[in-house]
Amino acid sequence: MKRLFSTLLSMLAIISVMAACSNESQSQESADGKITNGKTLVAYYSFTNNCKTIATEMGKQVSCDIVEIQPAEEGLDYAANNYAIGSSLISAIRNNPSSESSYPAIKEVNVDVAQYDNIIIVTPLWWSQMAAPMQTFLFHNGAKMAGKNVGLVASSASSGISSLVADFKRLIPDGKYMNESLWIKSSQVSNASSMISSWLTKIGFANLSISTAVKAIKADVSQAKPSKRQAKNGQVIINEKYDISGKQI
Ligand SMILES: Cc1cc2nc3c(=O)[nH]c(=O)nc-3n(C[C@H](O)[C@H](O)[C@H](O)COP(=O)(O)O)c2cc1C
């Protein structure tokens, strides 16, 4: 009887250990590729301002820092002559993606991606690929995003974004990809606010309820400190939000 009891006890112990292990792996799995409560960076490049609008809208819904990627050479018209410059920049990268010299120079970006837990890339599509200046940023910083939750928002006129998603994964080889990218066509940019909000819900953005709460008390914001938007070295916008009592959230 005693032996039977002790056998039952050890079986129970084994079952509890197995259950604990499976719960742990489940919670690790569900944490993969979702925005968590840590610091969030939104990095965007925009030639005709669609992605700028999208990134700005993202900043209204997510507590984040926003950084703009800018080509070193100013004033280029990437769309002129049937998109000739954009086309040759993309061809150079396609022909030799592993060489630094294939990527167009960008202005120095004053941000340390290592400081962030969640990174959202907002970029236009050029000739079915990721726009060249954003590829340059990721060529230099993608490896530092290993293990971070990385999300992609892409805008095109009409082309599908699967090759651009492949660029994203090539340039951030070890990211924890948010399991759905958001595609906003240029004709849908005016609807970006609701598309972003649905996407954030889908990827399980933990802070969404806080941002929504901020919106819900908008009527009383006269008593709250206004949101601060500071440009740091002309590039990173710190997006701070305050609740009605003036406490930073
Ligand atoms: C050089 C270049 C190439 C483009 N190639 C495509 C394309 O192949 N397919 C497409 O649907 N849109 C293409 N577009 C349109 C942009 O992807 C689209 O207008 C996007 O919303 C622009 O974002 P932005 O305003 O932030 O620059 C191209 C635009 C440029 C400038």
The ligand as an ORCA input file, in Angstrom:
! r2SCAN-3c Opt
* xyz 0 1
  C      11.209     54.784    -56.675
  C       9.808     54.337    -56.409
  C       9.388     53.085    -56.794
  C       8.093     52.643    -56.526
  N       7.723     51.388    -56.908
  C       6.459     50.950    -56.651
  C       6.052     49.646    -57.065
  O       6.816     48.853    -57.645
  N       4.778     49.263    -56.803
  C       3.886     50.087    -56.146
  O       2.760     49.672    -55.919
  N       4.269     51.323    -55.738
  C       5.520     51.769    -55.972
  N       5.894     53.034    -55.573
  C       4.907     53.879    -54.872
  C       5.140     53.935    -53.346
  O       5.419     52.662    -52.810
  C       3.897     54.462    -52.618
  O       3.453     55.655    -53.227
  C       4.161     54.704    -51.141
  O       2.924     54.955    -50.482
  C       5.076     55.892    -50.939
  O       5.347     56.114    -49.580
  P       6.009     57.501    -49.114
  O       5.015     58.578    -49.466
  O       6.193     57.387    -47.650
  O       7.281     57.690    -49.856
  C       7.181     53.507    -55.847
  C       7.602     54.781    -55.470
  C       8.895     55.194    -55.736
  C       9.322     56.586    -55.336
*
